[in-house]
Every structure is written in C-alpha cells, then in structure tokens.
Amino acid sequence: MGLSLTLILALLSLAAVLARRIQGGRFATFSLRFSDSEYDETPFQRRVVQELGADHHEVVVSREDVASAFPDMVAHAERPVLRTAPAPLFLLSQLVREHGIKVVLTGEGADEMFAGYDLFREAKVRRFWARRVSSHLRPRLIERLYPYLARSPVAQRAIARQFFGRGLERAGEPGFSHQLRWQSTAALRRLFSPVQLQATQGRDPVAELLATLPPAFRRWSPLSQDQHLEIRTLLSGYLLSAQGDRMLMAHSVEGRFPFLDPEVAALADSLPPRYKLRALDEKHVLKRAAEGLVPREIVRRKKQPYRAPDALAFTPLPEWAEEAMSDEAVRRAAVFDVEAIAKLRRKLRDHAGQFSHADNMAVAGVLSTQLLYAGFVERAPLVPFAGRLKVHIDRLAEKPR
C-alpha cells in the first residue's frame, strides 16, 4: 500500500494546503469536534476543509467519551498524565484506522518552533513588567492572554496581578518563563502519601533540569531560552509520546510531523525572535507565509490551543473511577494520601461549575497513576521477562571493528 497523506486538523491549515498541492488525487482529513462549545473549533475546521475540497471525517467527543476512553489511553501512554487531552486523540486515531489510513500528517512542533504558545507571550509580558515593577500599565498586558479559558487567570485584575507578579525579580534567570507552571505543578505534592513524600524528600526536579542546560544557554535570547525549555519539558516527553505517537500507534497509525523536519527546525532556530513573536503576535512569520494560501479568517483568528474537558469529564464519577479513587485502592498503591483523595473524590461528586487548573491536574494525575498501579503493578506477570531486548544500534556496537 502506498503512503496515504492525511491531516489531523489542529489549526495547521498551512500544512494542509501545502500537502494538498503535493498529494493531488484523494486527500482525507480528520478532525475532532467537542460537544462542549468551550473546546470546539468546528466552524474553523470546516472552513479549511471547504478550501481544500478534502474527503473529511469527524468524531464528536463528549465528556462521557473522554471518561470512557481514559483507561485505554493510560494503558497505551504507560505513564501518569496531568491532562485528559490524549483521550480524544485516541478516539481520533481509531477513526483514522477505520477508514484504512495508516500514515497521517499532524502539526506537532509548530508552536514550539515558531513560538505559538501563550506561555511565550506571558513570559515576554512579565519580563517587560519586571523592568518597571511599579508600573500600573505594563501588567495590563496580561489581560490579553488566555481569552479562551472559562476560568481565565486574568479574569480578575487584582488576582491576576498578584499571580503573574510573583518572582519578577528573577526575570533574568534561566527557567523564568516556566516558573509559574512549575510552581503550580509542585503544589500537587499536597496529595502525596507520607511514604511518597519521604521518598521524594530532597529532590528538586527543576534544579536538576536547569543543571543540564547547555553552557551557552544564558547567552541566548529570552525567547530562545523559553523555546528550549518547552521542547525539553513538554514536546518530547508528552506531546510526541503520550499524546502523540502512543495514541496513534494504539490503532497502528503512524504520525509524520512536517514542522519538526530537521530543515524546518533549523530554519526556525535561525530566525530572529521578532520574526516568531512580533510584539504579542505569535507565529508571526508563519502567518505571513500563509497569507494568500489559507483563508484570511483562519490566519487572523486568535489562537485557541487544543484542549479537552478534564475534571468535568468525570462528573458524575464512572464506576471504574470510583474504584480507582477508593480508600482501599489508594491505600494499596501508597502513592497518594487517602484523606486527600477522598476530599478530591467528594469534590467531583458535589461539583458546581468549572474546576480550577489545580483540580484538573489533580484529577487526571491521580486517576492515571492509580490505573497504572492497578494495571502494571498489581497485575504484573508473576515471572518477569528475563531476556535482554536489543535495538539495531546495540547490534552494530557488538560487531568487531
């Protein structure tokens, strides 16, 4: 069977247009729709499909679908996750396979290579603010961030100023861009059991990461530093693995990533920061390149990152989730504190409105960890595999020189 070119639409319309020109003939596209309007991008997806004239297929994902697919997703990810976002992609890759497609083009890497995330804009605003901390106008730029979040951290000006104003005195230090994210994630330690707290005592993952930065890191532009850290911490270990390749290969679908082509990545690395993040206009050079190729309303629209319902997907709690978060199951795994998880379980049962970012991470993290313990520890094979797996590079090293 020849290579079938398919695009999973995720605001990467430029890649779709260029691939369509090269492929010719049949061109299939696949996209996710969400029953929750907060996450859905159907009008924009269909506008691109109309432009392409593609053979388009959609899967509509509800909160219940996310919860139902979550255990299978975790089994294929084989690691704890703090988001439910891989679950809809698990369902999407199933749809791709059902249509006989084995290879897809996807858009991972575009935001990392060309500075598309709000994280980069946030760091730029905070550095600008840090140069004149007493300014009343500079922190107002924060209000231009995260417009797509129902519980946006910028919704209340005083709280936003207090939150984003933390650590401004360290604006020149490595890791400044990710400081607030790391602090939020570290707060999840409150859920750990005494045994787990003792086992991790004295460990500082952030310090360990920063100790491995390239020697020239401090001489790079602030944006280059931020991009390097995002690639190291999110792209390789999560987006390309747990959310990407493992969800695709769960249904024997292979992914191809044009924005991570070595020549494209080298070009992106060579560009001045202002070409990628011009003032607060993210992916500026890509938008310029797309003019005339992609519908103007797609090029000019405000960025909305791919997200999925997190804690809300588990209200009401499915039976398997009740079991995974039960006192007995938590006690057996010994990773989390029984009472802390019981409190989280009650919050899911009695929910009203949106959950906080911390609650979303906690629910996904606890459930995925508990599922991994039940599936890979409690039900581990009695006789461990005694062989030694080898890859091609091992065999080359064993050959006499």
N, C-alpha and C positions, 0 to 999 in steps of 0.2 A: 504494500500500500504506500502511495506517495505521501509526502508531507502535506497535511491539511492545515491551512492558515486560518486561525480563529482568534478573535479578540474578545477578552472579557472586559466589557466597558467599565471604566472607572475614571471618567474624566480624562481619558488619554486619547482624545479624539484625533490628535495629530498622528499618532502611531497607527490608528485605524485607517485614516485617509491614505497615508503613505503605503501601508501594507496592501490596501485595496488596489492601488495603482500597480503594484508589483505583481500581485497574485493573478488578477484577472479571473474570469470564469466565476465559479461558485465561491462565495465568501460568506462564511457564517459568523454571526456574532452572538454572544451570550451575555446576559446581564441579570443582576439581582434587583428585585423590587421588594419593598418592605410595606407591610400593611400599616406600620406606624409612619405617619407623614414626616415626623422629625428626621427620619433616616432615609427617606425615599427620594430618588432623583429621576423618576420615570420620565418627566417631560424633557429633560435634557438628553437622556439616553435615546429617546425616540426621535429627537431632532437630529442627532448624529446618524442614527440608523436610516432615517429618511434621506439624508445627504449621501450616504453610502450605497443605498439600494441593496442592503445586505439581507441575507436569509437569517432573520433574527429570532432568538428564542429567549424566553424569560422564565424565571422562577420567582414566585411571590412567597416571601418568608414572613411568617407571623412570630410573635413572641413564643407561642407554643411550639412552633417548628424549631426555634433556637434551642429551647429546653430539651426537646426530643432528640435533637442531633448532638447535643453537648457530650454525652458519654462516648459516642463513637468518635467524635472529634478528638477528645482527650486521649483515647486509646491509640489513635494514629499520631497525634502530636508527641506522645510519650514524654510530656513534661508539664509542669504546672503552668497555667496561663492566668493573666490578670484581666483578660477581655474575653468576651464571647464571639468576637468578630470572625474567628476561623470557622465557626459552625455554619453560617450561611454559605461560606465558600466551599465547605464540604458538600453541601447540597447542590451548589452550582456545578462543581466538578462532576457530580453524579449526572446532572442534566447533560453536560457536555458528552460524557461517555455514552449515554443512552442514544445520542444522535450519531454515534460512530466516529467521533472526533478523538484523536489520540494525542495531538500536539496543539498547544494554544500559545498565542502571544499575550502577554499580560504587561501591566505597566509598572510593576515594582521598580523602584530605584529612581524614578523621575523626580520625586520630591526631595530625595537625598542629594542627587547630583545637581539639581538646579534650584535648591533652596525653596521648596514649596510649602513647608510646614509652618503653622503658626508659631511653633517653637522658635524658629529663626527670627520671625518678626518680633516676638515677645522679647527675645534677648537683645535685639537692636534697640527697642524702646527702653528697656531697663538700663542698658549702657548709656544711652543718651540722657536719661533721667539721672543717672549716677554722677554725671559731670556737673550737675547743678541740683543737688538733692533738695534744696529748699524751694525749687520752682513749683508753682501751682499749676502751670500749663503743661509741662512736659509729661507728668503722669496721666494727663487726659488722653494721651495717645493710646493708652491701654484699652480704652473704650472701643477701639477699632478692631480688637481681637475677639475671637471665639463667638461670632454672631450666631452661629448655628446651634449652640448648646442651649437646651431648655433651662438648665441651671448654670448659666454662664458665670464664671468667676468675676466678670466685670460688671455684672448687673447692678450691684450696689457700690457706688463710687467710694465710699469710705472704707468698706471692707476690701475692695479691690486694691486701693492704695496701700492698705496695711499689708495685704498678702504679697503683692508684687514688689513692694518696697523692701522686703526682707533681704538682707545680705548685699545691698548695693555697694557697700564698702569693699566688696571682693570682686568688683566688676572686671578687674584686670587679671584675675586668677584663672587658671585652667579649670574647666568644668562649670564656670559661672552660668552658662546657658541652661544647663541641666540641673542646676542646684535645687530649684523648687520641686521639680519632678522627683528627684531622688529623696528629698525630704518627705514628700507625700507617700512614697512607696515604703520608706523606712518606718513610717508610722504603723504599718501593718504588723510590726513586731509585737504590738499590744495583744495580738491574737495568739501568739506562741505559747506553748506549754512551758512550765518551768524547766523540763528536760531539754526542750529545744533552745530556750534562752541560754541555758548553761552551755550547751554545745556550740552556740554561735558567739558566746561572750568573747570580747576582744577582737572580733573580726570586723573589719571596716571595708566592705566591698568597693566603696567609692575610692578610698585611698589606694586600694590595691589596683584598681583600674587606672587611676591617674599616674601611678608609679610606672606604668607600662607605656606611657605616651612617647612618641618619637622625640629625640633630643631637640629637634628644631621646632617643636610644637609652639612654644611661646613666641616665635618669630613670625608665625603665620598670621594672616588677617583674622579678626574675631569670627567672621562668618566661616572661614575655612576650619577653624577650631571646632565650631559648633557642628559643622557637617561631618567632620571626622568622628566626633563622639556619637552622633546619631547613627552613622553607619556601623560603628563598633557595637553599640548597645542595642539597637532596635532592628536594623536592616538584616544583618547576617543571622542572628540567633532567633529572631521572631518572624519578621515579615517573609523572609525567604525560606524559612524552615517550618515552624509551627503553623503559620498562617498560609504559607505558600506551597512549597513542594510537597509537604506531607498531606495537605488537603487534596492536592491534585492527584498524587500517587495513590491515595486511598481508593481511587477509581481508575488507576492505571492511565492517568493523563499526564503528559509531560509539559512543563512550562518553559517558555522561551522569553527572555527579558531584554528587549531591544535597548532600553535605556541604560542597561548595565553592560552593553557591549564595550569591550576594552577601549575601542577608539572613541566611542561616545563619552565614556567616563573620563578619558584623558583630555578630550576637548573641554568638557565641563570643568575639570580641575584647572585648566589653563586660563579660564575666563576670569576677568576682574570681578570682584564681589558685586559691584554695581550692575553688572550685566544680569546677574541672577536675582538679586534683591535690590531693586531700584526704589529708594525711599522705603515704602512698605508694600510695594508691588512685587509679590512673589512670582518666581519662574518667569521673570520679565522677558528674557531672551527667547524662551520657548513660545511665549505669546506672540512676540514679534514674528517669529518664524512661521507661526500658524496662521497669520493673517492672510486671507485670500484662499486658504486651504480648508479652514474649518469655519463653520457658521459664526458670525460675529458675536451672537449672544452666548455662545459656548466659550469663546476666547475671553470675553469681558466679564463673565459671571464671577461672583465671589466664590472663592474656594470653599468646598464642603468636603472634608475628608470622609473616607469610608468608615462607617461605624455601624454597630448593631445594638439592639437592646441588651443591656447587661443584667443587673439585678431584677429589673422589671420582667424579664423573661421567666423568672422563677416564682412569680406570684400568680396564682397560688403555687405552693411548693409541690412539684411532682413527687410521686411515691418514692422514686429512686433517690431524689434529693433529700427527702425526709430521712431515709435510711443512711445516706452518706453523712448527714449532719447530726445524726442522733448521738446522744451522750455516749452510748456504748461504742459506736464506730469511731468517734473522736478519741475516746479513751484508748482504744486498741492501737490506733495509729500513733498517738502520743506526740503529734506534731503541734497541735493546737490546744489551747486551754478550753476545757469542757464548758465552763460557765460563759466564757466569751463567745463561743459558738452558739450556745443556747440563746444568748441575747440576740445574736445576729439572726438566728432562726425565727425568733419571735418578731423581729423587725420585718422580716419577709412576710410573715403571716398577717401582720397588722398594718401593712404598708398603706400610706396615703400620699399620692402624688409621686414626684420624682425622688430618686435616691441620690445621695451625694457621690462625688467621684470616689471617695474613700470606700464607701459602701459597695460601689460597683466592683472595685478591685478586690475587696474582701470576699464578696460572694463568689466571683469567678475563681479566685485563688484558692479558697477553701474547698469548693466543690471539686476542682480539678485535682488538687492534692489528695483529697480523700478517695477519689475514683482511682487515681494511680496506685495508692496504697492497697486498695481492695483488689485491683486487677493484676498488679505486678509484684506485690509483696505477699499478701495473704494467699493468693492463688498461684504463687510461683511454682515451677516444676520441682518435684522432690529431688530429682537427680540433676544437678547443674550441668550445663554443657561444658565438656572438658576439652574440646578442640580449640585450636587457635585459628581464627579467621585471618585470611591474608588478602591484601589488595595487590594490584599489579606492581606498585612501587616496591612492595616487600620482596616480590619475586625477582625483580631486577637487582635489588641490593644483594641478593643471595648468590647471584651469578658470579663466577670467578672473573677477575679482571685481567 
